């Protein structure tokens, strides 16, 4: 078991993204002509981890890749962005995760994900990274890896007093109830909230009710994102909820924002804020402009550190 010193540890997924840009998304059974193709690096876990590194935090990723060319190039990319990869392992039993993405002229997308090696990330892998997780300030998890692996990571972090952030996407209706109580911050979009709660969540009022219901399940802070309407968050201290509105931008590619609902890197930013200033008002780190700006950039691009500097300037603060 090796130990890595990191402020933020992400346990999550890595995907090689194959993105085709076309005028419009095809209908069922239809072939359309593409305009441009690009390969990139994605996956909710890696996106969040690199975002935190771009914001100046020391980060480590716990993940699994296929023993193939995609996996090897992925590790090189993570290293280039300053992410510690001592807990990124390879397997010969499956391929590196692949996402096939179509993006139209309006920035809308459709995605097919092949989990591959991500589905083999196990509680045993978490145990090997146990010392690193126990010593970090914030643990970030998401739903692109097995539920038992998330439970193992979140439980370990809570035992050692580490703040926990869980992005419950993708979501299944039979979530283990412990995931709520183990999450200091629990975040979903409106569709995911509907799946979990079994009630409609389509506007700000319904999202506010949904956030309260999520709090009742045991999380410390509940966030429901609403696309261009912004995001609603509620906490045990402020259960009535607060809406953070979203400024208007022209969407070029919404993939990184998660089907126009939230930027996957949003959680990396939040984790960095929790790590640096535990008493800073939630409104700053839930700030919707952060994830809006990502939708205005084309492709699966790691988030530039200038976004951090904009927010710090706005708050009159400097990075520690």
N, C-alpha and C positions, 0 to 999 in steps of 0.2 A: 504494500500500500504506500503510494507516494503522496506527499503533502505539498500543495501549491498555495502560495500566499496570494489571495485575491479578495477584493472587496465585494464583488458580485460574482456568484456562480449561477450558471444556467444549466439546467438539466433538460435536454430537449433534442429537437430534430435538426437534421441537415438535409437539404435537397439540392440537387443540380436542376436548375430551371431551364427548360427549353421553351423559349417564347417566340411565337409567330405573330406578327402584326398584320392585320388585314382590314379592309374597309368596313366590313360588317361581319358579325359572327354568323357562321353557317347554320341553316336549319337542319333538322334531322334528315340524314341521308344526302345532304347537299355538299358539294365540293366548291370551295371558293379559292380565288387566287390570293396568295399572300404577297406582302410588300417588303417585309424585312424579317430577318431571323436573328436571334441572339441567344447565347448561352450565358447563364449567370449562376450565382450562388444564393440559395435561399433556404427556406425552412424556418419555421417560427422561432425555434430555439436559437439557431445561429444568427438570425436577423436581430433578435433582442440582445444577444451577447455582444455582437459587433457594435450595435448602437450604443451600448453602455461604454464600450472601449473608446468609441469615437468621442464620447462626452468626457473622457479623461479618467474613468474608473479603471482599476486593474480588474481583469475579468478572466474567468476560466470556464470552459465548456465541458460538460459531461455528455458524450454522444457516441454513436456507433455508425461507422461507414463500411461500405463494401470494400473488399480487397481488390479494387479495380482502379482504372485510370481516373475515374471521376472522384473516387475517395481520396486518392493521393493528391490530386490537384486541389481538392477542398482543404486538406490540412495545410498546404502551402499558402492558400488564400487566407485562412484564419491566422496563421503566423504573421502574415504581412500586415494584418490589421491589429496586431498586438494582443491577440487572444491566446491565453495559455492552453495548450492542447495535450497536456500530460494525461488527461482522462478521456481523450478521444481515442477509441479503439477500432480495430478493423475486424471484420468477419469474412470468412470464405463461404458462409452458408447463405448469403443473400447479396444482392447488389446495393450500391449506394442509392438512397432515395431519389426518385425522379418526379418532377412535376412538369406536365405538358400544359402549356398555357397559350390561350388565344386572346388577343387584345384587339378591340376594334377602334375606329377613329374617335369614338366618344370616351375612350379610356375604360370601357366596360370589358370584363374578362370572363372566361370560363376556364376551369382548371380540372385536370385529372391528375391525381396524386397516386404514385406507387410507393408505398412506405418503405419497402425493402428492408435495409439494415436497421432503420429506425424502430421497426416492430420487435427487434431483438434486443433493444436496450433494456436491461433487466435490473431488478433490485440488487443483484450481485455487483453490477457495474456501479451502482450508487454506493454500495458498501465499500468498494475499493477507493472511492472518492470521499469517504466519510470524514477524514481528518480535514480535508480542504473545505468541505461544506460546513463543518462545525466551527471553523475559524473565520468564515466570511461574515459580511454584514447583512447581505440580502441574497436570498435564493429565489430564482425565477423559474417557473415551470409552465408548461402548456399541454394541450391535449393531443399532440401529434405523436406521442409515445404511449406505451401501455399504461393503463390506470394504476396497476400495482407498482410500477416504477415511480410514478408521481407520488403515490402514497408513501413509498419508502423514503423518497427524497424530502418531502414536506415534513414527515414525522421526525426524521433525523434532525432537520433544521430546527424544528420547534423545541426538541429536547435540549438543544444547545442555545436557545434564546435568539436564533437568527430570524430576521424578518422574512416573511414569505409572500410571494406574489404569484397568483395562479391565473393564467389566461386560459379559460375553459373553451378552447376552440381547436379542432372541431369538438362538438359536444354530442353525447348520447343521453337518452332520457333516463338511463339507469345508473347515474353517477353514484359512486360510493359516497355516502353522506359525510364521511370523515373529511373529504376534500374541502368542504366548507369550513369546518371548525379548524382545519390546519392552515387555512389561508388568511393571512392578515389583510391581503387585498385580493378580491375575486372579481374578475372582469369578463363580461360577455357583450356581444352585440344584441340587437333586439330579437333577431331570429333565434339565436342561441338561448336567450332568456325565455322565449316562448316554449322552446323544447324542454327546458328544465322545469319551468313553473306550470306549464299547461294552461297558460292564460295569454291573451293577446297583448303584445307589446309593440305598438306601432307609432306612438307619439310620445311627447314629453310627459304628459300626465300618466300614461300607462307605464312608461319607463320608471317614473318616480315610485309608483306602486311596486313595480317589479324589483327595484333596488331594495325597498323595505322588506319584501318577501325573502330576498336573498340574505339580507342581514339576519332575518329570523332563523335561517338555517345554520348560522354560526360564524360567518366570516366577519372580519373586523371592519372592512370597507367594501362596499359593493359598487361597481361601476357598470352602467349600461350605455353602450355607445349607440348613436343614432345617425350615423352617416353625416349628411350635410346639415342636420339639426344640431350637431354637437354631441355632448355626452352628459349623462346624469350620474352623479356620485352621491352616495350616502354613507354615513359611518354610524357607529354606535353612539358617538357623541353628537352627531347631527343627522338623525334618522329621517328628517323631512326631505332631504335631498337637495342638491344644488345643480342647476343646469350651467354647463360651460358651453357657450355658443361656438359655432364654427364659422370662420370667415369664408367667403366665397373664393375659390380658386378654379382655374380651368384644369380639369382632370386629363392627364395624358396617359397614365397607366396606373390603375388602382390596385394592382396586384399586391404591392407591399402593404397597402392599407387594409388588405383583407376584404376583397369584394366590396369596396366602398364603405366599409363599416369602421375599420380602425387600422391604424398602422401597426404592424407587428413589432416594429421597433419602439412603439409607444411604451412598451413595458420595460425595455432597456433604459429608457430615459427616466421612467418613474423610479426604477431601482436605483439609478445613480442619485437621484434626489433624496430618496430615503436614506441612502448611505451617507450622504454629506450633511444633510440638515434634517434631523428627525422631527424638529419642531416647525419647519417651514410650512405655511398653510398649504393644504392639499390643492387648493385652486391653482397654484403655480404649476405643479407637476402633472395635474390632470389636464393642463391647458390644451384645448383642441387645436390651436394653431400649429402645434408641433406636428401632429399627424396629418393635418391638412397639407402642409408644405411637402410632405413625401408624395402625395398623390399628384403633385404638380411636376414631379420629376419623372422622366421616362425610364422604364425598366427597373429591374431589381438592383438598385444601387444602394450600397451601404451608406448610411446617413452621414452627411458631412458634419464636422465639429462646429462649423459656423452657426448651426442651429442652437447649440449650447450657448455660444457667446451672445446670441441675440437675446435669449431668455435671461441670462445673467445680467446683461446691460439693462434690460427692462426692469429687473428687480433691484438693481443697484448693488449687485453682489459679484464676488469674484470666486472662481473655482479654488477650493482649498489647496 
